[in-house]
């Protein structure tokens, strides 16, 4: 699957096609489905790759959801599976299903690896903040984005983290809506200087110019 994906999606990979093993996206997915259905030892890995591929590479979260839901219920201690499942719910706009799953996961056991819990919570606070923001519950959104930023700043390299940029941008928008221009400048400036090609970096720069905050 991945050999075919690289050649089809990336120009550089096409030039290096002769170095890559021959691939077939449909056949790769078919083999993974067979492994997920029939394998005794590799079923979790095959199920994960199907969910991961459909969510991030094929951009078909509706197909990813069942695989990720299965992993979520079978392996509750795996924070990565929890994140992917909730991410797919959010992308599909299943917000009423996502919210209780987020609340449950944020209350999850501290007996697990502290770093894994922090990475999960960072993303879940960001997603819940986005849900509240979309529902115009700006005070709740602000609280969640602030929590996400606090966690991001304990992770490395925090300046390039997608969740940090998303949270900073929306905190800037909320501050601007409430007339807190100095706060808006602070949040947009932090997002605008991130060393990444995240689309909200450019939008943060635009917001600084548009609102005379530079």
Beta strands, then each sheet from edge to edge (+ up, - down):
end
